[in-house]
Amino acid sequence: MGKQIKEVGPGRKRTRYKKEFKIEAVRLLEQGEKTGAQLALELGVARNQLYKWQEQLRAKGETNAFRGPGAKTLSERSEIERLKREVEELREERDILKKAAKFFAKELP
């Protein structure tokens, strides 16, 4: 059916739905032949979940919606690398300023 059930704690389960399932559910919702409640019952999902999927699909488009926990996009990876380099540079600058402050503190009478 396009879903995977995973136990996340004692007595708690989380259901993961495949991207294709979500897209098809939103398509059926937007057709308007059935209400959101009827469709949710038939598909075995919460009604509000259908609307959340619809909102995600509209906001991000079919290619970027429902990406899951997989690898980050190239732009995200490059942004992370840039930020890591910047953090390292700022740490070096901070360390230099700390040493300079100590040096000048010794010079004062």
Secondary structure, DSSP 8 states (H G I E B T S, - for coil): --EEEEEEETTEEEEEE-HHHHHHHHHHHHH-SS-HHHHHHHHTS-HHHHHHHHHHHHHHHHHHTT-TTS---HHHHHHHHHHHHHHHHHHHHHHHHHHHHHHHHHH--
